[in-house]
Amino acid sequence: MSRRTPRFIQAHQPDSHDEREAAIAGLRRTPAEASPKYFYDRLGSHLFDAITELPEYYPTRTEAAIFAAHGAAMASCVGGGAVFVDLGAGNCAKAARLLPLLDPARYIAVDISADYLQDSLLQLQREHPALDIVGIGMDFSTSPALPAGVIPSDARPVFFYPGSSIGNFTPAAAESFLAGVRAQAAGGGLLIGVDLVKPRTVLEAAYDDALGVTAAFNLNLLRHMNRLVGTDFDPTAWRHVALFNEAESRIEMHLEARRPLAVRWAGGERSFAAGERLHTENSYKYTTGSFDALLQRAGFHHNRCWISPDRWFAVFWAQA
Ligand code: AVJ
């Protein structure tokens, strides 16, 4: 019996010197900042999976319930035989549940953590022995442009961007990112999950859980930066902070220095006063109206959306 195996492509990686310089520039800024992409080393990806199991972290299960309730309606929008592009595929669990409904011609999983993706796709191939599976290791946060040829010219591309990861972009950056998706999705579309504005208490608990898993996820960024950038962050000197910035409609995560300290790297250092913060993540929250308007500005049309009964989360289908 011939068995398929996933194909892996490591997309062109941005120069590690440039990456390091960009990370250091963020550390030098006031307030200091680090890209949320530094959450996702192997441990960070597993910690994120643990977050999705927490009682306080509602997005994953709320979105899953929307897919379960409306998967058939979504499938009739998407249509069979598409090339299904999963942005930030991670453990591929969300796509795995939709694959039987969508019946795509090809499944393309894209994730920044390529080694984590390998494990997920080998497992997925065992469950779907006949499926054409491609894994792409790439940082698509700067551009969603896929390597040439992975979407055949006669294909109907459907992009899948669940989990409200679009919330990591500012609305202006989200608009240009989505315009970049639309440019590659001609004849197809985009299925995207969006977290909605809701009471502060619910939002803040979701990003500061009782067990401290989100705190560990946030602190793990320091270990990852130590490895990638060569900094000497001591995670025990920092405290996790999560707050809802209502004016900007976003959850912010920060790491706050517990005492005065300095962070050093080859060629420089930055001191932090006690209580001074390193901004690690924004997670924007939309209304259905504000997100529909954003999709339209990015060039999508005939948008449809399905909302959870508590109105905490929405999934949009947007035609390219
Ligand atoms: C993966 C960006 C959707 O913003 O909810 C979870 C990341 N950060 N808990 C989110 C995250 C802290 C997550 N996204």
Boltz pocket constraint, residues with backbone or C-beta under 6 A from the ligand:
constraints:
  - pocket:
      binder: B
      contacts: [[A, 51], [A, 59], [A, 162], [A, 163], [A, 164], [A, 165], [A, 166], [A, 167], [A, 168], [A, 206], [A, 207], [A, 214], [A, 281], [A, 282], [A, 283]]
      max_distance: 6.0
